Structure formats: C-alpha cells, structure tokens
Amino acid sequence: MPVSPPPMSDPRPKTMLIIEDDAGLRGTLAAAGEAFGYTVQVCDSEDEGYRQAVAIKPTLIFCDVHLTKGDGRSVLAKLRANEAMSDCQFVLMTGDWVGASKQTSIEIAADAYLAKPFSIAEFAACADERYRQANL
C-alpha cells in the first residue's frame, strides 16, 4: 500500500512591514510590496516599528538601519529577544555598509541585507527569497 506524504501546512500569510524614514522610498516599497501580493504596513521610527511588528506579526520586515527616530538594529535586537517574533524574516536596508555597522548587523542575526541604492527587482528577489525561507 503506498504511503501518502504528510499534509503540507498552509504557507504563512504574505504580510510585510516596512520601517523606513524616507517617505518617498517608504511609499515606493509599499507600492511594490502590494504589487507583489503582500499586505503592507509602514512606519518611520524604531518604537513604532517594534510596536507594529509585535501587533501584526508580519512574515517579512524590511527596516532601514539609520532611522531619524531610532536604529533598525535596535528593532531587530528587540524582536530577536521576543520569542513570539523569533521566526519573522528581517531585512536590514542601508547605504552605510562599513566596518562596525555591518559586523553589528551580522551579530544580531538579520536574515538578509539590502545595500542602498537597490532596484525594485532586487527588492522583489529579496522578498521572494525571505518569503520562501519563512515557509520552509
């Protein structure tokens, strides 16, 4: 008698949080995320980003490192310390990939990095890969 494969679990929802203080980039990324089929939430600060992440538990978070109101690495560190958020895919975005900044980001376990400036195609590829990883 053939053995049936185990039932596949439902994929995680296509939800995305974008934490970015540049309004133009935030809007562009939100529109792109929606075009890729994600439900997108946006904010512009460390504190609001952490609050929204915990409230909505998005599958993917794209976060700027240098926020006018805070630091993206702090958002990541707080989320990694929160067991309920441990499986969220977190992408740091920055134009400042030098020395200690990159090393600190690696140490706090970001899932991926996007170096600014990046294209919408690069953003899409990163989102696709992170969503795939979220569903493994």
Secondary structure, DSSP 8 states (H G I E B T S, - for coil): --------------EEEEE-S-HHHHHHHHHHHHHTT-EEEEE-BHHHHHHHHHHH--SEEEEESEETBEEHHHHHHHHHHSGGGTT-EEEEEES---HHHHHHHHHTT-SEEEESS--HHHHHHHHHHHHHHHT-
